[in-house]
Structures are given as structure tokens and as C-alpha cells.
């Protein structure tokens, strides 16, 4: 019996190497490292200045002019297209993985390799930027038309995509949930054993862009008692948040922007993760990784998160001060609630190994190739 092999992929992410975000971590997990889950020519943008240390298998493109609209966007896409065409041996490539329906790398890769089968992967930022920028909406619709398959991690993403691309053929949609590293599921960091602490130790981890809902969260936390909030976020974004923190009087412990193993250790040292996103999340990988580390999650029940977390986490309006205080009081006083959420979260995270995501994407590539 012939065993199907993983098709060799060309893929590019329109972000500077070292950028924060779940889509970056998923990209690196799938396509880079000494033994990547999916064999690929994988590209990101080179930062200004000295080249950074990068993961094995990650190639950097020195292309300037990244933007979102108008004639400058067209020039940027053309420059990316030329750089990709020079860097890729097209004879090795079986299928394209378009990382996002929007942004410059997707049309550039499509034009650089116009005859290869194409799988497009949907992320939450695609839908947000397509709603906000006419040029990106056009790119999204062109990508959907050109793709042989469109991968959504949740049904909510498919619903939102249909609103933006109403002529999309449903037969193209493939539901493949994103995954978290198998090594984390197999060996999460140990949780320290200690008795009750004076404060409920809360953690926010991620970018601090407006749709992440951190400002409403800290304003709501201003009236909470007996809590200690830690924030793991990019430094420049945290610095922009500090005037709000001073104004509302919330005491925050800043952890810096943590690498993956450091973040997993931080999960084990807190009592709950807060996920206050206000619009949508493609899936919520940081919440799943927290659950894998035994950290209960409180989340805003927005599309994507509702489907991923369901009742394995505590859904509440994290921007409503009175409601949030009630939930935090429950966590502090109900001795059964945190252990129950911890157990439910562990079971939920185990449903999403990265190996399953990679296998499903490879199988899809073999079917359309």
C-alpha cells in the first residue's frame, strides 16, 4: 500500500520576523524547525538592521514598503512577487499555502507561482482588515476566487467570510481547527503546589491592539479587590497602555513579551487567564495553550472563542465591571470552580494537537494537487 507523503509547500507571511501573534506562532510551528510538520519554503519579511536569529527553515525577504492600500500597496506586492519568484525553485513546489486572505504576501505568492494549486488559510485579522480597508476587501475576494480550498479553523470564521465574499463557493470551505504543540500537551510545565494566596493572580497574554479589549478590561478591574493582574505583551504596546493604567489606578505586573516556554511557565504560576477580545478570534490559540497548562480561562464570548472554548472556560463580559467582579468573587470563594475549570480545560486542549492540523492540511494538499 502506497503511503501518501506531505506535499512540499511554498508559503509566506506578510510580517517581519519576530512579530508577535498567534498566526506567527502557528506559522512557525507548522513550517519551520529542524523537522517541520509540513515541509516548505517558508518566508517572512526581514527587519531593518542586523538580521535576527531565525528558526531553521525560515527564509527572510528584504522587501520594503509594506502598506495596506492604493498604488503603494500595488508596488509593494510587485516587489514581493519578484523577491519570491527569485527565491523559490518552482519545480519543487506541490501546493501554495496562502497565509491570510489579505495583505501583500498572498497576492504576491499567487502571482509568483500562478499555476500551482492554492490553499488559503483564514485568520481573524483578515476579516477585520477586509472590513476596514477597501483594498484588502478586494484582495480577500480575489484570493477566495483563486483558491482551490479555503481553510477555516471555526464555523464562525466561515460565517464571517461568507458575509465579506457572498459569491464564495461553499464547496471550497474546509474546516480544519488550528492546533497547539504536541509537546505541550504531552508535558506541560508543573503547576507549583501552594495554598491559597492573598490575591487572585490574573494574566493577560497577547497583543494590545484595540480589538483585544484590554482597555475596557483594565477599566473594569479598577473596582475589583483582591486581584493581581500580570500582562505579557510587546513592550512598545504596553508602554502605550500605561497612561490608561495610571489613570484608572490598576496595579499591573508587566512580564515582558515572553517566548513560548516562558509563557507556558507563566501560565502555571497564575490562577486564571483573561481573554477580553471584543470582536472575534479565529480560534484563540493562547487560551488553548493556557488550558493545556492547567490554567482556567475567563473569556469574552465572541465568535471563534465561543466555538473553541464553549463551557470548558468561563464566558463573561470582561468589560462590565460589576459582572466581572461577581465572577472574580465566585472564583475566589467557590473552592470547586477553579479545579473544575482546570480539568475541563485540560480535556478541551487535548482535542487540538498540532499534529492533527498538519496532517489535515497535508491531506487536503494531496487531494487538490
Buried (B, 14 or more C-beta within 10 A) or exposed (E): EEEEEBBBBBBBBBBBBEBBBBBBBBBBBBBBEEEBBBBBBBBBBBBEEEEEEBBEBBBBBEBEEBBBEEEEBBEBBBBBBBBBBEBBEEEEBBBBBBBBBBBBBBBBBBBBBEEBBBBBBBBBBBBBBBBEBEBBBBBBBBBBEBBBBBBBBBEBBBEBBBEBBEEBEEEBBBEBBBBBBBEBBEEBBEBEEEEEEEEBBBBBBBBBBEBBBBBBBBBBBEEBEEBBBBBBBBEEBBEEBEEEBEEBEBEBEBBEBBEEEBBBBBBBBBBBBBBBBBBBBBBBBBBBBBBBBBBBBBBBBBBBBBBBBEEBBBBBBBBBBEEBBEBBBEBBEEEEBBEEBBEBBBEBBEEBBBEBBBBBBBBBBBEBE
